[in-house]
Amino acid sequence: MPGSDHLRLVDLDHAPGERLALAAYRSDFQERQWTIAGQDSWKLERGQSFQEPGFESWEAFSLGHWDEALRLIEGERDYLRDFSAKNAARGTDLFRVRVVEKPLSAYLHWELHLLRLRAECGEKIRVVGPEAISGLESARLLPEILTLGEVTYRIQYTEQGALDGAVRFTDPQVAADWGDFIRDLYDTGEDLSAYFDREVRHLPPPE
């Protein structure tokens, strides 16, 4: 289990990084994603509840319109399939580790439906429980992290849980360390599709 070898990973507060506002973060990531081929991406999702204003499926979910939220997720299939194919053509694999606590938050219940679709469309996603990282969270939860090649983004959120940009770290060693850490978690995780079929598919709509 990942642990003592990576204790230094929890403290990015003192590493040299640049704060990017939301628009700048999105622009920076997209530019790097589509101009430099052959970069794998590793993402760690730790938080159990977020807000995604502007995303139609989340908007429907937040209003209690569960069937509509699921219909809108399915409507993303062609886009996500094309997105994964475009990355694959450039030699980029998209990996994601989702930390899942029980009982599921309403948000995570919704997000797991979206992640199942992402997995069906080519993203490589696995699930771990909080016990996989418990040795690293004595002081606070691990951050949300996204690496792309030699760049690392510590994703930032508002107090309400809405995406609010990122801190960008360009030290290749930071990306290597975090990429290795997330890869270790990925290797111990459960395939998202199998987890979904066992733990999520049968659940009634979240309240």
One Martini backbone bead per residue (centre of mass of N, CA, C, O) as a GRO file, in nm:
protein
  207
    1MET     BB    1   0.096   0.035   0.023
    2PRO     BB    2   0.086   0.345   0.010
    3GLY     BB    3   0.321   0.573   0.203
    4SER     BB    4   0.612   0.639   0.347
    5ASP     BB    5   0.752   0.710   0.064
    6HIS     BB    6   0.513   0.969   0.041
    7LEU     BB    7   0.492   1.193   0.265
    8ARG     BB    8   0.592   1.451   0.099
    9LEU     BB    9   0.331   1.485  -0.087
   10VAL     BB   10   0.141   1.660   0.108
   11ASP     BB   11   0.364   1.905   0.062
   12LEU     BB   12   0.301   2.188  -0.157
   13ASP     BB   13   0.325   2.469  -0.012
   14HIS     BB   14   0.666   2.488  -0.063
   15ALA     BB   15   0.642   2.470  -0.354
   16PRO     BB   16   0.705   2.583  -0.665
   17GLY     BB   17   0.427   2.783  -0.773
   18GLU     BB   18   0.136   2.865  -0.983
   19ARG     BB   19  -0.137   3.059  -0.980
   20LEU     BB   20  -0.448   2.966  -1.139
   21ALA     BB   21  -0.700   3.054  -1.283
   22LEU     BB   22  -0.948   2.901  -1.435
   23ALA     BB   23  -0.894   2.990  -1.730
   24ALA     BB   24  -0.585   2.940  -1.720
   25TYR     BB   25  -0.592   2.643  -1.652
   26ARG     BB   26  -0.749   2.542  -1.896
   27SER     BB   27  -0.557   2.656  -2.110
   28ASP     BB   28  -0.295   2.521  -2.020
   29PHE     BB   29  -0.384   2.228  -2.036
   30GLN     BB   30  -0.481   2.221  -2.334
   31GLU     BB   31  -0.218   2.305  -2.464
   32ARG     BB   32  -0.050   2.065  -2.358
   33GLN     BB   33  -0.233   1.832  -2.460
   34TRP     BB   34  -0.226   1.932  -2.790
   35THR     BB   35   0.110   1.991  -2.831
   36ILE     BB   36   0.200   1.729  -2.658
   37ALA     BB   37   0.306   1.427  -2.708
   38GLY     BB   38   0.311   1.143  -2.496
   39GLN     BB   39   0.124   1.218  -2.236
   40ASP     BB   40   0.049   1.124  -1.939
   41SER     BB   41  -0.239   1.100  -1.714
   42TRP     BB   42  -0.281   1.179  -1.358
   43LYS     BB   43  -0.558   1.123  -1.127
   44LEU     BB   44  -0.672   1.261  -0.809
   45GLU     BB   45  -0.967   1.181  -0.616
   46ARG     BB   46  -1.094   1.280  -0.288
   47GLY     BB   47  -1.341   1.418  -0.275
   48GLN     BB   48  -1.709   1.383  -0.200
   49SER     BB   49  -1.789   1.697  -0.273
   50PHE     BB   50  -1.931   1.888  -0.542
   51GLN     BB   51  -1.946   2.150  -0.786
   52GLU     BB   52  -2.104   2.187  -1.141
   53PRO     BB   53  -2.151   2.449  -1.283
   54GLY     BB   54  -2.278   2.413  -1.626
   55PHE     BB   55  -2.345   2.112  -1.591
   56GLU     BB   56  -2.626   1.964  -1.682
   57SER     BB   57  -2.634   1.708  -1.508
   58TRP     BB   58  -2.574   1.844  -1.238
   59GLU     BB   59  -2.811   2.036  -1.241
   60ALA     BB   60  -3.026   1.816  -1.236
   61PHE     BB   61  -2.931   1.677  -0.978
   62SER     BB   62  -2.954   1.935  -0.789
   63LEU     BB   63  -3.284   1.932  -0.855
   64GLY     BB   64  -3.378   1.610  -0.857
   65HIS     BB   65  -3.324   1.503  -1.172
   66TRP     BB   66  -3.225   1.198  -1.227
   67ASP     BB   67  -3.306   1.099  -1.510
   68GLU     BB   68  -3.190   1.349  -1.652
   69ALA     BB   69  -2.899   1.317  -1.558
   70LEU     BB   70  -2.854   1.041  -1.700
   71ARG     BB   71  -2.923   1.131  -1.986
   72LEU     BB   72  -2.694   1.348  -2.001
   73ILE     BB   73  -2.463   1.158  -1.969
   74GLU     BB   74  -2.518   0.988  -2.224
   75GLY     BB   75  -2.480   1.246  -2.413
   76GLU     BB   76  -2.146   1.222  -2.376
   77ARG     BB   77  -2.035   0.980  -2.538
   78ASP     BB   78  -1.922   1.091  -2.805
   79TYR     BB   79  -1.726   1.291  -2.681
   80LEU     BB   80  -1.560   1.088  -2.505
   81ARG     BB   81  -1.472   0.904  -2.734
   82ASP     BB   82  -1.322   1.122  -2.897
   83PHE     BB   83  -1.130   1.215  -2.675
   84SER     BB   84  -0.984   0.943  -2.632
   85ALA     BB   85  -0.896   0.902  -2.927
   86LYS     BB   86  -0.724   1.157  -2.949
   87ASN     BB   87  -0.525   1.079  -2.727
   88ALA     BB   88  -0.434   0.806  -2.842
   89ALA     BB   89  -0.317   0.927  -3.111
   90ARG     BB   90  -0.096   1.090  -2.913
   91GLY     BB   91  -0.004   0.888  -2.672
   92THR     BB   92  -0.244   0.918  -2.451
   93ASP     BB   93  -0.312   0.838  -2.117
   94LEU     BB   94  -0.598   0.806  -1.894
   95PHE     BB   95  -0.575   0.842  -1.545
   96ARG     BB   96  -0.775   0.727  -1.252
   97VAL     BB   97  -0.831   0.801  -0.899
   98ARG     BB   98  -1.100   0.701  -0.680
   99VAL     BB   99  -1.209   0.805  -0.382
  100VAL     BB  100  -1.423   0.594  -0.167
  101GLU     BB  101  -1.683   0.653   0.047
  102LYS     BB  102  -1.874   0.525   0.322
  103PRO     BB  103  -2.128   0.650   0.244
  104LEU     BB  104  -2.247   0.778  -0.025
  105SER     BB  105  -2.258   1.051  -0.172
  106ALA     BB  106  -2.456   1.211  -0.382
  107TYR     BB  107  -2.236   1.304  -0.572
  108LEU     BB  108  -2.088   1.031  -0.609
  109HIS     BB  109  -2.321   0.881  -0.725
  110TRP     BB  110  -2.326   1.053  -0.978
  111GLU     BB  111  -2.024   1.039  -1.070
  112LEU     BB  112  -2.010   0.729  -1.118
  113HIS     BB  113  -2.175   0.743  -1.376
  114LEU     BB  114  -1.972   0.916  -1.532
  115LEU     BB  115  -1.723   0.730  -1.494
  116ARG     BB  116  -1.834   0.488  -1.639
  117LEU     BB  117  -1.842   0.626  -1.913
  118ARG     BB  118  -1.545   0.698  -1.932
  119ALA     BB  119  -1.452   0.403  -1.926
  120GLU     BB  120  -1.610   0.311  -2.182
  121CYS     BB  121  -1.438   0.547  -2.355
  122GLY     BB  122  -1.111   0.489  -2.224
  123GLU     BB  123  -1.075   0.543  -1.941
  124LYS     BB  124  -0.854   0.483  -1.661
  125ILE     BB  125  -1.036   0.345  -1.381
  126ARG     BB  126  -1.004   0.354  -1.021
  127VAL     BB  127  -1.075   0.221  -0.692
  128VAL     BB  128  -1.049   0.353  -0.357
  129GLY     BB  129  -1.011   0.357  -0.031
  130PRO     BB  130  -0.918   0.539   0.249
  131GLU     BB  131  -0.716   0.319   0.355
  132ALA     BB  132  -0.495   0.369   0.126
  133ILE     BB  133  -0.436   0.686   0.273
  134SER     BB  134  -0.434   0.712   0.590
  135GLY     BB  135  -0.116   0.765   0.643
  136LEU     BB  136  -0.154   1.073   0.492
  137GLU     BB  137  -0.417   1.196   0.694
  138SER     BB  138  -0.359   1.323   0.987
  139ALA     BB  139  -0.403   1.641   0.904
  140ARG     BB  140  -0.511   1.594   0.597
  141LEU     BB  141  -0.623   1.586   0.302
  142LEU     BB  142  -0.573   1.512   0.006
  143PRO     BB  143  -0.527   1.635  -0.286
  144GLU     BB  144  -0.605   1.745  -0.595
  145ILE     BB  145  -0.459   1.569  -0.877
  146LEU     BB  146  -0.274   1.666  -1.184
  147THR     BB  147  -0.106   1.508  -1.447
  148LEU     BB  148   0.121   1.622  -1.729
  149GLY     BB  149   0.379   1.484  -1.756
  150GLU     BB  150   0.584   1.748  -1.608
  151VAL     BB  151   0.305   1.840  -1.489
  152THR     BB  152   0.142   1.995  -1.201
  153TYR     BB  153  -0.191   1.994  -1.047
  154ARG     BB  154  -0.348   2.179  -0.793
  155ILE     BB  155  -0.663   2.167  -0.723
  156GLN     BB  156  -0.913   2.419  -0.692
  157TYR     BB  157  -1.159   2.537  -0.444
  158THR     BB  158  -1.422   2.639  -0.316
  159GLU     BB  159  -1.614   2.632  -0.036
  160GLN     BB  160  -1.852   2.497  -0.224
  161GLY     BB  161  -1.691   2.310  -0.458
  162ALA     BB  162  -1.579   2.481  -0.688
  163LEU     BB  163  -1.400   2.540  -0.943
  164ASP     BB  164  -1.065   2.749  -0.899
  165GLY     BB  165  -0.831   2.613  -1.029
  166ALA     BB  166  -0.461   2.627  -0.989
  167VAL     BB  167  -0.152   2.479  -0.911
  168ARG     BB  168   0.157   2.507  -1.080
  169PHE     BB  169   0.402   2.249  -1.152
  170THR     BB  170   0.733   2.222  -1.329
  171ASP     BB  171   0.864   2.003  -1.176
  172PRO     BB  172   0.944   1.688  -1.274
  173GLN     BB  173   0.961   1.555  -0.989
  174VAL     BB  174   0.675   1.606  -0.898
  175ALA     BB  175   0.540   1.441  -1.124
  176ALA     BB  176   0.687   1.176  -1.066
  177ASP     BB  177   0.593   1.134  -0.774
  178TRP     BB  178   0.286   1.157  -0.822
  179GLY     BB  179   0.264   0.948  -1.044
  180ASP     BB  180   0.367   0.711  -0.876
  181PHE     BB  181   0.156   0.726  -0.654
  182ILE     BB  182  -0.097   0.691  -0.832
  183ARG     BB  183  -0.004   0.426  -0.958
  184ASP     BB  184  -0.003   0.262  -0.699
  185LEU     BB  185  -0.302   0.295  -0.647
  186TYR     BB  186  -0.400   0.177  -0.912
  187ASP     BB  187  -0.277  -0.112  -0.868
  188THR     BB  188  -0.481  -0.151  -0.601
  189GLY     BB  189  -0.732  -0.115  -0.751
  190GLU     BB  190  -1.060  -0.098  -0.879
  191ASP     BB  191  -1.249  -0.136  -1.123
  192LEU     BB  192  -1.500   0.070  -1.198
  193SER     BB  193  -1.707  -0.121  -1.329
  194ALA     BB  194  -1.712  -0.332  -1.101
  195TYR     BB  195  -1.790  -0.142  -0.875
  196PHE     BB  196  -2.054  -0.040  -0.994
  197ASP     BB  197  -2.203  -0.311  -1.019
  198ARG     BB  198  -2.189  -0.372  -0.702
  199GLU     BB  199  -2.246  -0.060  -0.556
  200VAL     BB  200  -2.452   0.121  -0.766
  201ARG     BB  201  -2.666   0.018  -0.972
  202HIS     BB  202  -2.897  -0.060  -0.738
  203LEU     BB  203  -2.947   0.219  -0.656
  204PRO     BB  204  -3.119   0.462  -0.557
  205PRO     BB  205  -3.186   0.764  -0.566
  206PRO     BB  206  -3.065   1.032  -0.443
  207GLU     BB  207  -3.132   1.275  -0.168
   0.00000   0.00000   0.00000
